[in-house]
Amino acid sequence: MEKTSGNDIATFPELFDGMEQFIDEQASGLKRACLHLTLCAAAGGGLVAYLLKTCF
């Protein structure tokens, strides 16, 4: 099996076209998912606190 060198990107740039855009889109999606998770956790925590306060 051949070892690959660090120059593969320079040798085959067409294989890596759009890689930066892909990474940016993935990071944006991850940030959005984290925001939704945080909002849901905060709302759920508030609901649980309210229910515990009213029941006990």
Predicted model as a PDB file, atoms N, CA, C, CB and O in Angstrom, pLDDT in the B-factor column:
MODEL        1                                                                  
ATOM      1  N   MET A   1       0.846  -1.181   0.000  1.00 53.00           N  
ATOM      2  CA  MET A   1       0.000   0.000   0.000  1.00 53.00           C  
ATOM      3  C   MET A   1       0.890   1.241   0.000  1.00 53.00           C  
ATOM      4  CB  MET A   1      -0.962   0.000   1.225  1.00 53.00           C  
ATOM      5  O   MET A   1       1.870   1.308   0.742  1.00 53.00           O  
ATOM      6  N   GLU A   2       0.557   2.190  -0.806  1.00 62.00           N  
ATOM      7  CA  GLU A   2       1.365   3.399  -0.926  1.00 62.00           C  
ATOM      8  C   GLU A   2       1.034   4.389   0.181  1.00 62.00           C  
ATOM      9  CB  GLU A   2       1.154   4.047  -2.291  1.00 62.00           C  
ATOM     10  O   GLU A   2      -0.113   4.518   0.609  1.00 62.00           O  
ATOM     11  N   LYS A   3       2.056   5.073   0.623  1.00 65.00           N  
ATOM     12  CA  LYS A   3       1.839   6.143   1.591  1.00 65.00           C  
ATOM     13  C   LYS A   3       1.428   7.402   0.832  1.00 65.00           C  
ATOM     14  CB  LYS A   3       3.121   6.398   2.453  1.00 65.00           C  
ATOM     15  O   LYS A   3       1.942   7.690  -0.248  1.00 65.00           O  
ATOM     16  N   THR A   4       0.508   8.131   1.411  1.00 60.00           N  
ATOM     17  CA  THR A   4       0.105   9.396   0.785  1.00 60.00           C  
ATOM     18  C   THR A   4       0.935  10.524   1.372  1.00 60.00           C  
ATOM     19  CB  THR A   4      -1.415   9.669   0.989  1.00 60.00           C  
ATOM     20  O   THR A   4       1.289  10.511   2.550  1.00 60.00           O  
ATOM     21  N   SER A   5       1.228  11.471   0.552  1.00 60.00           N  
ATOM     22  CA  SER A   5       2.010  12.607   1.029  1.00 60.00           C  
ATOM     23  C   SER A   5       1.079  13.783   1.326  1.00 60.00           C  
ATOM     24  CB  SER A   5       3.087  13.010  -0.011  1.00 60.00           C  
ATOM     25  O   SER A   5      -0.111  13.745   1.014  1.00 60.00           O  
ATOM     26  N   GLY A   6       1.635  14.808   1.924  1.00 59.00           N  
ATOM     27  CA  GLY A   6       0.859  15.999   2.247  1.00 59.00           C  
ATOM     28  C   GLY A   6       0.525  16.839   1.034  1.00 59.00           C  
ATOM     29  O   GLY A   6      -0.184  17.838   1.161  1.00 59.00           O  
ATOM     30  N   ASN A   7       1.014  16.468  -0.138  1.00 63.00           N  
ATOM     31  CA  ASN A   7       0.788  17.247  -1.351  1.00 63.00           C  
ATOM     32  C   ASN A   7      -0.395  16.745  -2.160  1.00 63.00           C  
ATOM     33  CB  ASN A   7       2.022  17.230  -2.207  1.00 63.00           C  
ATOM     34  O   ASN A   7      -0.594  17.192  -3.289  1.00 63.00           O  
ATOM     35  N   ASP A   8      -1.179  15.839  -1.620  1.00 64.00           N  
ATOM     36  CA  ASP A   8      -2.304  15.290  -2.366  1.00 64.00           C  
ATOM     37  C   ASP A   8      -3.329  16.350  -2.741  1.00 64.00           C  
ATOM     38  CB  ASP A   8      -2.970  14.205  -1.564  1.00 64.00           C  
ATOM     39  O   ASP A   8      -3.914  16.297  -3.823  1.00 64.00           O  
ATOM     40  N   ILE A   9      -3.546  17.303  -1.859  1.00 65.00           N  
ATOM     41  CA  ILE A   9      -4.509  18.366  -2.150  1.00 65.00           C  
ATOM     42  C   ILE A   9      -4.012  19.205  -3.326  1.00 65.00           C  
ATOM     43  CB  ILE A   9      -4.739  19.261  -0.901  1.00 65.00           C  
ATOM     44  O   ILE A   9      -4.794  19.601  -4.190  1.00 65.00           O  
ATOM     45  N   ALA A  10      -2.719  19.468  -3.351  1.00 70.00           N  
ATOM     46  CA  ALA A  10      -2.165  20.244  -4.460  1.00 70.00           C  
ATOM     47  C   ALA A  10      -2.193  19.441  -5.752  1.00 70.00           C  
ATOM     48  CB  ALA A  10      -0.731  20.684  -4.144  1.00 70.00           C  
ATOM     49  O   ALA A  10      -2.321  20.013  -6.834  1.00 70.00           O  
ATOM     50  N   THR A  11      -2.074  18.120  -5.650  1.00 73.00           N  
ATOM     51  CA  THR A  11      -2.063  17.266  -6.835  1.00 73.00           C  
ATOM     52  C   THR A  11      -3.459  17.120  -7.434  1.00 73.00           C  
ATOM     53  CB  THR A  11      -1.499  15.893  -6.488  1.00 73.00           C  
ATOM     54  O   THR A  11      -3.618  17.109  -8.655  1.00 73.00           O  
ATOM     55  N   PHE A  12      -4.463  17.008  -6.577  1.00 75.00           N  
ATOM     56  CA  PHE A  12      -5.841  16.799  -7.031  1.00 75.00           C  
ATOM     57  C   PHE A  12      -6.763  17.857  -6.435  1.00 75.00           C  
ATOM     58  CB  PHE A  12      -6.333  15.387  -6.651  1.00 75.00           C  
ATOM     59  O   PHE A  12      -7.613  17.519  -5.611  1.00 75.00           O  
ATOM     60  N   PRO A  13      -6.627  19.122  -6.820  1.00 75.00           N  
ATOM     61  CA  PRO A  13      -7.465  20.165  -6.210  1.00 75.00           C  
ATOM     62  C   PRO A  13      -8.951  20.003  -6.519  1.00 75.00           C  
ATOM     63  CB  PRO A  13      -7.007  21.524  -6.678  1.00 75.00           C  
ATOM     64  O   PRO A  13      -9.793  20.448  -5.738  1.00 75.00           O  
ATOM     65  N   GLU A  14      -9.287  19.373  -7.648  1.00 79.00           N  
ATOM     66  CA  GLU A  14     -10.706  19.219  -7.988  1.00 79.00           C  
ATOM     67  C   GLU A  14     -11.431  18.298  -7.011  1.00 79.00           C  
ATOM     68  CB  GLU A  14     -10.851  18.679  -9.405  1.00 79.00           C  
ATOM     69  O   GLU A  14     -12.654  18.366  -6.891  1.00 79.00           O  
ATOM     70  N   LEU A  15     -10.697  17.446  -6.319  1.00 77.00           N  
ATOM     71  CA  LEU A  15     -11.329  16.574  -5.327  1.00 77.00           C  
ATOM     72  C   LEU A  15     -11.765  17.339  -4.086  1.00 77.00           C  
ATOM     73  CB  LEU A  15     -10.380  15.459  -4.932  1.00 77.00           C  
ATOM     74  O   LEU A  15     -12.628  16.876  -3.341  1.00 77.00           O  
ATOM     75  N   PHE A  16     -11.179  18.494  -3.862  1.00 78.00           N  
ATOM     76  CA  PHE A  16     -11.436  19.247  -2.646  1.00 78.00           C  
ATOM     77  C   PHE A  16     -12.162  20.560  -2.906  1.00 78.00           C  
ATOM     78  CB  PHE A  16     -10.145  19.519  -1.937  1.00 78.00           C  
ATOM     79  O   PHE A  16     -12.229  21.416  -2.024  1.00 78.00           O  
ATOM     80  N   ASP A  17     -12.707  20.726  -4.109  1.00 84.00           N  
ATOM     81  CA  ASP A  17     -13.503  21.917  -4.403  1.00 84.00           C  
ATOM     82  C   ASP A  17     -14.751  21.913  -3.533  1.00 84.00           C  
ATOM     83  CB  ASP A  17     -13.883  21.978  -5.908  1.00 84.00           C  
ATOM     84  O   ASP A  17     -15.427  20.890  -3.417  1.00 84.00           O  
ATOM     85  N   GLY A  18     -15.052  23.023  -2.937  1.00 87.00           N  
ATOM     86  CA  GLY A  18     -16.254  23.135  -2.123  1.00 87.00           C  
ATOM     87  C   GLY A  18     -16.104  22.597  -0.714  1.00 87.00           C  
ATOM     88  O   GLY A  18     -17.074  22.590   0.044  1.00 87.00           O  
ATOM     89  N   MET A  19     -14.912  22.146  -0.342  1.00 89.00           N  
ATOM     90  CA  MET A  19     -14.714  21.588   1.001  1.00 89.00           C  
ATOM     91  C   MET A  19     -14.931  22.642   2.079  1.00 89.00           C  
ATOM     92  CB  MET A  19     -13.308  20.995   1.129  1.00 89.00           C  
ATOM     93  O   MET A  19     -15.518  22.348   3.120  1.00 89.00           O  
ATOM     94  N   GLU A  20     -14.463  23.871   1.842  1.00 90.00           N  
ATOM     95  CA  GLU A  20     -14.646  24.937   2.830  1.00 90.00           C  
ATOM     96  C   GLU A  20     -16.118  25.271   2.999  1.00 90.00           C  
ATOM     97  CB  GLU A  20     -13.867  26.190   2.421  1.00 90.00           C  
ATOM     98  O   GLU A  20     -16.579  25.499   4.117  1.00 90.00           O  
ATOM     99  N   GLN A  21     -16.856  25.303   1.901  1.00 93.00           N  
ATOM    100  CA  GLN A  21     -18.288  25.575   1.983  1.00 93.00           C  
ATOM    101  C   GLN A  21     -18.995  24.464   2.743  1.00 93.00           C  
ATOM    102  CB  GLN A  21     -18.893  25.730   0.580  1.00 93.00           C  
ATOM    103  O   GLN A  21     -19.883  24.737   3.551  1.00 93.00           O  
ATOM    104  N   PHE A  22     -18.619  23.228   2.499  1.00 93.00           N  
ATOM    105  CA  PHE A  22     -19.213  22.094   3.198  1.00 93.00           C  
ATOM    106  C   PHE A  22     -18.964  22.188   4.701  1.00 93.00           C  
ATOM    107  CB  PHE A  22     -18.653  20.778   2.650  1.00 93.00           C  
ATOM    108  O   PHE A  22     -19.873  21.967   5.502  1.00 93.00           O  
ATOM    109  N   ILE A  23     -17.732  22.514   5.077  1.00 94.00           N  
ATOM    110  CA  ILE A  23     -17.401  22.631   6.500  1.00 94.00           C  
ATOM    111  C   ILE A  23     -18.171  23.780   7.139  1.00 94.00           C  
ATOM    112  CB  ILE A  23     -15.887  22.839   6.688  1.00 94.00           C  
ATOM    113  O   ILE A  23     -18.654  23.649   8.264  1.00 94.00           O  
ATOM    114  N   ASP A  24     -18.291  24.898   6.441  1.00 96.00           N  
ATOM    115  CA  ASP A  24     -19.055  26.036   6.961  1.00 96.00           C  
ATOM    116  C   ASP A  24     -20.526  25.678   7.153  1.00 96.00           C  
ATOM    117  CB  ASP A  24     -18.929  27.238   6.018  1.00 96.00           C  
ATOM    118  O   ASP A  24     -21.130  26.062   8.155  1.00 96.00           O  
ATOM    119  N   GLU A  25     -21.106  24.947   6.206  1.00 96.00           N  
ATOM    120  CA  GLU A  25     -22.507  24.542   6.315  1.00 96.00           C  
ATOM    121  C   GLU A  25     -22.706  23.573   7.474  1.00 96.00           C  
ATOM    122  CB  GLU A  25     -22.985  23.902   5.006  1.00 96.00           C  
ATOM    123  O   GLU A  25     -23.702  23.660   8.192  1.00 96.00           O  
ATOM    124  N   GLN A  26     -21.768  22.654   7.661  1.00 97.00           N  
ATOM    125  CA  GLN A  26     -21.874  21.713   8.770  1.00 97.00           C  
ATOM    126  C   GLN A  26     -21.752  22.429  10.116  1.00 97.00           C  
ATOM    127  CB  GLN A  26     -20.801  20.629   8.650  1.00 97.00           C  
ATOM    128  O   GLN A  26     -22.483  22.115  11.055  1.00 97.00           O  
ATOM    129  N   ALA A  27     -20.840  23.379  10.209  1.00 97.00           N  
ATOM    130  CA  ALA A  27     -20.680  24.141  11.444  1.00 97.00           C  
ATOM    131  C   ALA A  27     -21.932  24.963  11.739  1.00 97.00           C  
ATOM    132  CB  ALA A  27     -19.453  25.058  11.354  1.00 97.00           C  
ATOM    133  O   ALA A  27     -22.354  25.068  12.891  1.00 97.00           O  
ATOM    134  N   SER A  28     -22.516  25.536  10.709  1.00 97.00           N  
ATOM    135  CA  SER A  28     -23.740  26.320  10.888  1.00 97.00           C  
ATOM    136  C   SER A  28     -24.880  25.426  11.379  1.00 97.00           C  
ATOM    137  CB  SER A  28     -24.137  27.017   9.566  1.00 97.00           C  
ATOM    138  O   SER A  28     -25.635  25.810  12.272  1.00 97.00           O  
ATOM    139  N   GLY A  29     -24.997  24.255  10.801  1.00 97.00           N  
ATOM    140  CA  GLY A  29     -26.031  23.320  11.239  1.00 97.00           C  
ATOM    141  C   GLY A  29     -25.827  22.866  12.668  1.00 97.00           C  
ATOM    142  O   GLY A  29     -26.794  22.715  13.414  1.00 97.00           O  
ATOM    143  N   LEU A  30     -24.588  22.647  13.061  1.00 98.00           N  
ATOM    144  CA  LEU A  30     -24.294  22.240  14.429  1.00 98.00           C  
ATOM    145  C   LEU A  30     -24.637  23.347  15.415  1.00 98.00           C  
ATOM    146  CB  LEU A  30     -22.826  21.853  14.563  1.00 98.00           C  
ATOM    147  O   LEU A  30     -25.187  23.080  16.484  1.00 98.00           O  
ATOM    148  N   LYS A  31     -24.315  24.586  15.063  1.00 98.00           N  
ATOM    149  CA  LYS A  31     -24.653  25.721  15.929  1.00 98.00           C  
ATOM    150  C   LYS A  31     -26.160  25.843  16.086  1.00 98.00           C  
ATOM    151  CB  LYS A  31     -24.072  27.028  15.363  1.00 98.00           C  
ATOM    152  O   LYS A  31     -26.658  26.096  17.183  1.00 98.00           O  
ATOM    153  N   ARG A  32     -26.886  25.663  14.984  1.00 98.00           N  
ATOM    154  CA  ARG A  32     -28.344  25.751  15.024  1.00 98.00           C  
ATOM    155  C   ARG A  32     -28.927  24.641  15.904  1.00 98.00           C  
ATOM    156  CB  ARG A  32     -28.928  25.667  13.598  1.00 98.00           C  
ATOM    157  O   ARG A  32     -29.849  24.881  16.683  1.00 98.00           O  
ATOM    158  N   ALA A  33     -28.390  23.433  15.775  1.00 98.00           N  
ATOM    159  CA  ALA A  33     -28.873  22.313  16.580  1.00 98.00           C  
ATOM    160  C   ALA A  33     -28.596  22.549  18.063  1.00 98.00           C  
ATOM    161  CB  ALA A  33     -28.218  21.002  16.121  1.00 98.00           C  
ATOM    162  O   ALA A  33     -29.427  22.225  18.912  1.00 98.00           O  
ATOM    163  N   CYS A  34     -27.432  23.113  18.374  1.00 98.00           N  
ATOM    164  CA  CYS A  34     -27.108  23.414  19.772  1.00 98.00           C  
ATOM    165  C   CYS A  34     -28.046  24.474  20.338  1.00 98.00           C  
ATOM    166  CB  CYS A  34     -25.654  23.882  19.894  1.00 98.00           C  
ATOM    167  O   CYS A  34     -28.455  24.393  21.496  1.00 98.00           O  
ATOM    168  N   LEU A  35     -28.377  25.450  19.534  1.00 98.00           N  
ATOM    169  CA  LEU A  35     -29.302  26.495  19.982  1.00 98.00           C  
ATOM    170  C   LEU A  35     -30.673  25.900  20.271  1.00 98.00           C  
ATOM    171  CB  LEU A  35     -29.418  27.611  18.924  1.00 98.00           C  
ATOM    172  O   LEU A  35     -31.278  26.207  21.299  1.00 98.00           O  
ATOM    173  N   HIS A  36     -31.170  25.046  19.369  1.00 98.00           N  
ATOM    174  CA  HIS A  36     -32.476  24.421  19.588  1.00 98.00           C  
ATOM    175  C   HIS A  36     -32.455  23.541  20.829  1.00 98.00           C  
ATOM    176  CB  HIS A  36     -32.890  23.594  18.363  1.00 98.00           C  
ATOM    177  O   HIS A  36     -33.407  23.544  21.610  1.00 98.00           O  
ATOM    178  N   LEU A  37     -31.386  22.794  21.014  1.00 98.00           N  
ATOM    179  CA  LEU A  37     -31.278  21.935  22.186  1.00 98.00           C  
ATOM    180  C   LEU A  37     -31.261  22.754  23.470  1.00 98.00           C  
ATOM    181  CB  LEU A  37     -30.024  21.073  22.097  1.00 98.00           C  
ATOM    182  O   LEU A  37     -31.885  22.372  24.460  1.00 98.00           O  
ATOM    183  N   THR A  38     -30.553  23.871  23.456  1.00 98.00           N  
ATOM    184  CA  THR A  38     -30.491  24.741  24.628  1.00 98.00           C  
ATOM    185  C   THR A  38     -31.863  25.323  24.953  1.00 98.00           C  
ATOM    186  CB  THR A  38     -29.480  25.870  24.402  1.00 98.00           C  
ATOM    187  O   THR A  38     -32.269  25.362  26.114  1.00 98.00           O  
ATOM    188  N   LEU A  39     -32.572  25.774  23.921  1.00 98.00           N  
ATOM    189  CA  LEU A  39     -33.903  26.342  24.148  1.00 98.00           C  
ATOM    190  C   LEU A  39     -34.872  25.298  24.683  1.00 98.00           C  
ATOM    191  CB  LEU A  39     -34.449  26.941  22.857  1.00 98.00           C  
ATOM    192  O   LEU A  39     -35.657  25.587  25.586  1.00 98.00           O  
ATOM    193  N   CYS A  40     -34.826  24.097  24.138  1.00 98.00           N  
ATOM    194  CA  CYS A  40     -35.707  23.027  24.611  1.00 98.00           C  
ATOM    195  C   CYS A  40     -35.366  22.615  26.041  1.00 98.00           C  
ATOM    196  CB  CYS A  40     -35.615  21.813  23.682  1.00 98.00           C  
ATOM    197  O   CYS A  40     -36.263  22.356  26.843  1.00 98.00           O  
ATOM    198  N   ALA A  41     -34.083  22.554  26.360  1.00 98.00           N  
ATOM    199  CA  ALA A  41     -33.671  22.192  27.715  1.00 98.00           C  
ATOM    200  C   ALA A  41     -34.099  23.260  28.718  1.00 98.00           C  
ATOM    201  CB  ALA A  41     -32.151  21.988  27.777  1.00 98.00           C  
ATOM    202  O   ALA A  41     -34.528  22.933  29.825  1.00 98.00           O  
ATOM    203  N   ALA A  42     -33.987  24.521  28.344  1.00 98.00           N  
ATOM    204  CA  ALA A  42     -34.393  25.606  29.239  1.00 98.00           C  
ATOM    205  C   ALA A  42     -35.903  25.585  29.451  1.00 98.00           C  
ATOM    206  CB  ALA A  42     -33.953  26.971  28.672  1.00 98.00           C  
ATOM    207  O   ALA A  42     -36.380  25.747  30.574  1.00 98.00           O  
ATOM    208  N   ALA A  43     -36.644  25.388  28.379  1.00 97.00           N  
ATOM    209  CA  ALA A  43     -38.108  25.334  28.511  1.00 97.00           C  
ATOM    210  C   ALA A  43     -38.529  24.114  29.333  1.00 97.00           C  
ATOM    211  CB  ALA A  43     -38.781  25.295  27.114  1.00 97.00           C  
ATOM    212  O   ALA A  43     -39.413  24.213  30.183  1.00 97.00           O  
ATOM    213  N   GLY A  44     -37.911  22.991  29.086  1.00 97.00           N  
ATOM    214  CA  GLY A  44     -38.231  21.782  29.849  1.00 97.00           C  
ATOM    215  C   GLY A  44     -37.868  21.927  31.316  1.00 97.00           C  
ATOM    216  O   GLY A  44     -38.615  21.489  32.191  1.00 97.00           O  
ATOM    217  N   GLY A  45     -36.730  22.535  31.586  1.00 97.00           N  
ATOM    218  CA  GLY A  45     -36.326  22.761  32.974  1.00 97.00           C  
ATOM    219  C   GLY A  45     -37.283  23.695  33.690  1.00 97.00           C  
ATOM    220  O   GLY A  45     -37.615  23.485  34.857  1.00 97.00           O  
ATOM    221  N   GLY A  46     -37.722  24.723  32.990  1.00 96.00           N  
ATOM    222  CA  GLY A  46     -38.697  25.633  33.592  1.00 96.00           C  
ATOM    223  C   GLY A  46     -40.023  24.942  33.869  1.00 96.00           C  
ATOM    224  O   GLY A  46     -40.648  25.178  34.903  1.00 96.00           O  
ATOM    225  N   LEU A  47     -40.444  24.099  32.956  1.00 96.00           N  
ATOM    226  CA  LEU A  47     -41.689  23.358  33.161  1.00 96.00           C  
ATOM    227  C   LEU A  47     -41.581  22.398  34.331  1.00 96.00           C  
ATOM    228  CB  LEU A  47     -42.065  22.595  31.901  1.00 96.00           C  
ATOM    229  O   LEU A  47     -42.499  22.302  35.145  1.00 96.00           O  
ATOM    230  N   VAL A  48     -40.476  21.695  34.418  1.00 96.00           N  
ATOM    231  CA  VAL A  48     -40.273  20.766  35.544  1.00 96.00           C  
ATOM    232  C   VAL A  48     -40.235  21.528  36.861  1.00 96.00           C  
ATOM    233  CB  VAL A  48     -38.965  19.956  35.361  1.00 96.00           C  
ATOM    234  O   VAL A  48     -40.834  21.087  37.842  1.00 96.00           O  
ATOM    235  N   ALA A  49     -39.546  22.660  36.902  1.00 95.00           N  
ATOM    236  CA  ALA A  49     -39.493  23.461  38.123  1.00 95.00           C  
ATOM    237  C   ALA A  49     -40.884  23.944  38.519  1.00 95.00           C  
ATOM    238  CB  ALA A  49     -38.552  24.658  37.938  1.00 95.00           C  
ATOM    239  O   ALA A  49     -41.246  23.916  39.695  1.00 95.00           O  
ATOM    240  N   TYR A  50     -41.651  24.380  37.543  1.00 96.00           N  
ATOM    241  CA  TYR A  50     -43.018  24.837  37.834  1.00 96.00           C  
ATOM    242  C   TYR A  50     -43.879  23.697  38.376  1.00 96.00           C  
ATOM    243  CB  TYR A  50     -43.666  25.428  36.569  1.00 96.00           C  
ATOM    244  O   TYR A  50     -44.604  23.862  39.356  1.00 96.00           O  
ATOM    245  N   LEU A  51     -43.786  22.540  37.721  1.00 94.00           N  
ATOM    246  CA  LEU A  51     -44.594  21.394  38.167  1.00 94.00           C  
ATOM    247  C   LEU A  51     -44.172  20.934  39.566  1.00 94.00           C  
ATOM    248  CB  LEU A  51     -44.467  20.223  37.166  1.00 94.00           C  
ATOM    249  O   LEU A  51     -45.031  20.595  40.380  1.00 94.00           O  
ATOM    250  N   LEU A  52     -42.891  20.917  39.855  1.00 94.00           N  
ATOM    251  CA  LEU A  52     -42.434  20.523  41.186  1.00 94.00           C  
ATOM    252  C   LEU A  52     -42.883  21.530  42.245  1.00 94.00           C  
ATOM    253  CB  LEU A  52     -40.907  20.387  41.205  1.00 94.00           C  
ATOM    254  O   LEU A  52     -43.207  21.156  43.372  1.00 94.00           O  
ATOM    255  N   LYS A  53     -42.900  22.791  41.877  1.00 93.00           N  
ATOM    256  CA  LYS A  53     -43.304  23.825  42.823  1.00 93.00           C  
ATOM    257  C   LYS A  53     -44.801  23.735  43.132  1.00 93.00           C  
ATOM    258  CB  LYS A  53     -42.960  25.213  42.269  1.00 93.00           C  
ATOM    259  O   LYS A  53     -45.216  23.927  44.275  1.00 93.00           O  
ATOM    260  N   THR A  54     -45.611  23.442  42.105  1.00 93.00           N  
ATOM    261  CA  THR A  54     -47.061  23.404  42.312  1.00 93.00           C  
ATOM    262  C   THR A  54     -47.513  22.083  42.937  1.00 93.00           C  
ATOM    263  CB  THR A  54     -47.787  23.623  40.985  1.00 93.00           C  
ATOM    264  O   THR A  54     -48.525  22.053  43.636  1.00 93.00           O  
ATOM    265  N   CYS A  55     -46.800  21.016  42.705  1.00 88.00           N  
ATOM    266  CA  CYS A  55     -47.212  19.709  43.239  1.00 88.00           C  
ATOM    267  C   CYS A  55     -46.729  19.470  44.655  1.00 88.00           C  
ATOM    268  CB  CYS A  55     -46.702  18.605  42.352  1.00 88.00           C  
ATOM    269  O   CYS A  55     -47.372  18.744  45.413  1.00 88.00           O  
ATOM    270  N   PHE A  56     -45.615  20.065  45.022  1.00 79.00           N  
ATOM    271  CA  PHE A  56     -45.079  19.775  46.361  1.00 79.00           C  
ATOM    272  C   PHE A  56     -45.099  21.009  47.166  1.00 79.00           C  
ATOM    273  CB  PHE A  56     -43.665  19.209  46.305  1.00 79.00           C  
ATOM    274  O   PHE A  56     -44.693  20.996  48.327  1.00 79.00           O  
TER     275      PHE A  56                                                      
ENDMDL                                                                          
END                                                                             
